Amino acid sequence: MKIQAPRILIAAITSLALFGLAAPPANAADATSISFTSPTTAQMGVYNTLSVAIGSSGNRAVGGVQFFSTAGQLIGTASTTPSGANGATASIPWVPTQQTTYAFNATFLPSDPTLAGSSTGAPISILATPNGQTVSIAAQQMYKGVPTTLTATVFPSSLTGSVAFSANYNVDGISPSLPLVNGSASYTFTPGSTGWQQFIVSFTSTTNPVVQGAVSQWVNVLLPLGADDISLNPQPVTMANGTTIQLNATTVGGGSPALSAAGGCTLNGAFLTANAGNGLCTVTGVTAASGAYVGATENWPIALVPGTQTATVVAPKSGNVKVGRSLTLASTSARTNTGKRISWAVVVGASRCSLSTSNGQVRVTFHRAGSCRVRGSAAAVTGEWKAFRVDRAYVAR
């Protein structure tokens, strides 16, 4: 007895083909798979690549791939290219225009109608940053022996974690682990040698160990231009006792020099005050290495001279007065700023005016028409203060 079942099965499959119906997959071992192989970061404004790998145990990964945004928009299509024994690849170019995270899906459409298509399933997320990395480094021109600042910035700035700086192919660590503050961290470094050197920053997330990155920058470390030059403005040659001036110090290297004073003067912030009328006041400026220059120290000697005594007097300004009128010149207890007593005298027109004291006031009275000149004076303090003198000229009418 012959068994006819196999012929019936073959005939049924043939009939399906005649009616234009697809036959079922030949073998489960011929199933395909697709997955993204693109980096998870991309550089803004330049061409990047979306790429996938297709696998098929039956060496049948031939067809096309469609790339979509997660919103369902078709981004592009590409044919597969054989890769390895049973696989293939496909890729398309794309240009990110914003600093943000992009997400994509991809679908493989096989040429063999007996194979079912496959999708990547979960989308790939790609972060677009200015340099195509999670972290960037900023290093200015460097000079041997001059401190410079290395700055690291992560993208996006909301990332939390730490960075560390190193030099020369990651061999020489130059900073400890530094926490990020608002997406950045800085470290001051002083190069000890000249020549081209590679400076590296590495980033590690504290919340997601998978999020990390490293980037480098080459810098040609040069010899410094020399000692910095400090300028003082104004740069006084002499100062009178009791006077105060405001100093402004600048440097060629752009640093902020520290100022100090010694001798017969004091410095309060930027304000210099002479406290003596003889000898020297020495202002010293010190600046640390900065820019292209090593540090410097400069001194400015200032000769101190006697100051001008001051006092409070109430004598009216010179001018015309009426005959018979009396004017108050000052209090009888008035003293100069150094404590010297003020003496008053009529120096012109003693026959037309006279001085008197009453109720604690020094007064001048005009008896006849004509000119009258009065003077208040106090003795000098040798080597410290000039003599005090104030004059008033009146014309009685």
MOBELQUI-V599855 format. One record per residue. RES is the residue in one letter. SS is DSSP state (A for helix, B for strand, O for the rest). OMEGA is omega in whole degrees, 0 to 359 (NA if undefined). Layout:
res->(RES/RES)
ss->(SS/SS)
omega->(OMEGA/OMEGA)
//
This chain:
res->(M/K/I/Q/A/P/R/I/L/I/A/A/I/T/S/L/A/L/F/G/L/A/A/P/P/A/N/A/A/D/A/T/S/I/S/F/T/S/P/T/T/A/Q/M/G/V/Y/N/T/L/S/V/A/I/G/S/S/G/N/R/A/V/G/G/V/Q/F/F/S/T/A/G/Q/L/I/G/T/A/S/T/T/P/S/G/A/N/G/A/T/A/S/I/P/W/V/P/T/Q/Q/T/T/Y/A/F/N/A/T/F/L/P/S/D/P/T/L/A/G/S/S/T/G/A/P/I/S/I/L/A/T/P/N/G/Q/T/V/S/I/A/A/Q/Q/M/Y/K/G/V/P/T/T/L/T/A/T/V/F/P/S/S/L/T/G/S/V/A/F/S/A/N/Y/N/V/D/G/I/S/P/S/L/P/L/V/N/G/S/A/S/Y/T/F/T/P/G/S/T/G/W/Q/Q/F/I/V/S/F/T/S/T/T/N/P/V/V/Q/G/A/V/S/Q/W/V/N/V/L/L/P/L/G/A/D/D/I/S/L/N/P/Q/P/V/T/M/A/N/G/T/T/I/Q/L/N/A/T/T/V/G/G/G/S/P/A/L/S/A/A/G/G/C/T/L/N/G/A/F/L/T/A/N/A/G/N/G/L/C/T/V/T/G/V/T/A/A/S/G/A/Y/V/G/A/T/E/N/W/P/I/A/L/V/P/G/T/Q/T/A/T/V/V/A/P/K/S/G/N/V/K/V/G/R/S/L/T/L/A/S/T/S/A/R/T/N/T/G/K/R/I/S/W/A/V/V/V/G/A/S/R/C/S/L/S/T/S/N/G/Q/V/R/V/T/F/H/R/A/G/S/C/R/V/R/G/S/A/A/A/V/T/G/E/W/K/A/F/R/V/D/R/A/Y/V/A/R)
ss->(O/O/O/O/A/A/A/A/A/A/A/A/A/A/A/A/A/A/O/O/O/O/O/O/O/O/O/A/A/A/O/B/B/B/B/B/O/O/O/O/B/B/B/O/O/O/B/B/B/B/B/B/B/B/B/B/O/O/O/O/O/O/B/B/B/B/B/B/B/O/O/O/O/B/B/B/B/B/B/O/B/B/B/O/O/O/B/B/B/B/B/B/B/B/B/O/O/O/O/O/B/B/B/B/B/B/B/B/B/B/O/O/O/O/O/O/O/B/B/O/O/O/O/B/B/B/B/B/B/O/O/O/O/O/B/B/B/B/B/O/O/O/B/O/O/O/B/B/B/B/B/B/B/B/O/O/O/O/O/O/B/B/B/B/B/B/B/O/O/O/O/B/B/O/O/O/O/B/B/O/B/O/O/B/B/B/B/B/B/B/O/O/O/O/B/B/B/B/B/B/B/B/B/B/B/O/O/O/O/O/O/B/B/B/B/B/B/B/B/B/B/B/O/O/O/O/B/O/O/B/B/B/B/O/O/O/O/B/B/B/O/O/O/B/B/B/O/B/B/B/B/O/O/O/O/O/O/B/B/B/B/B/B/O/B/B/B/B/O/O/B/B/B/B/O/O/O/O/O/B/B/B/B/B/B/B/B/O/O/B/O/O/B/B/O/B/B/B/B/B/B/B/B/B/B/O/B/B/O/O/B/O/O/O/O/O/O/O/B/B/B/O/O/O/O/B/B/B/B/B/B/O/O/O/B/B/O/O/O/O/B/O/B/B/B/B/B/B/O/O/O/O/B/B/B/B/B/B/O/O/B/B/B/B/B/B/O/O/O/B/B/B/B/B/B/B/B/B/O/O/B/O/O/O/B/B/O/B/B/B/B/B/B/B/B/B/O)
omega->(182/178/185/186/182/180/179/180/180/180/181/179/179/181/178/181/181/180/177/180/181/176/179/178/183/186/179/181/181/180/181/176/179/179/180/174/181/171/182/172/180/181/180/171/179/180/172/184/167/184/179/173/179/179/176/183/180/180/183/181/181/180/181/179/175/179/183/166/180/174/178/180/178/181/181/179/180/174/181/176/183/179/180/185/186/186/178/177/175/181/174/176/173/183/174/183/182/175/183/179/177/179/184/169/177/180/177/178/184/175/180/182/179/179/176/176/180/182/180/179/179/181/173/177/182/180/177/181/181/183/180/179/176/184/176/180/177/179/179/174/184/178/181/178/181/180/176/184/172/182/176/178/179/180/357/183/180/178/175/180/182/177/175/180/175/182/172/176/176/180/185/175/183/177/170/175/185/178/177/174/183/174/180/177/182/179/179/186/178/180/180/180/180/178/180/179/180/179/187/170/177/183/175/179/178/182/181/183/181/181/180/180/179/179/184/176/177/179/175/181/184/172/178/182/180/180/179/179/182/177/179/182/356/177/186/174/177/173/178/179/177/180/180/175/177/182/175/182/178/179/176/181/178/179/178/182/175/181/174/182/179/182/184/180/177/180/178/187/178/186/181/181/176/182/180/180/178/180/185/166/180/175/181/176/180/177/177/178/179/180/180/187/171/185/182/175/179/180/177/178/181/178/180/182/181/180/179/177/178/179/178/175/183/181/178/178/177/180/181/176/178/175/181/181/176/178/175/181/182/173/178/180/183/179/175/179/177/179/180/179/181/177/181/179/172/184/176/175/180/178/182/179/180/179/176/175/177/179/176/181/173/185/173/181/183/185/182/179/179/184/176/180/180/182/171/184/176/185/177/171/189/176/182/186/174/175/179/176/175/182/173/178/181/175/179/181/NA)
//
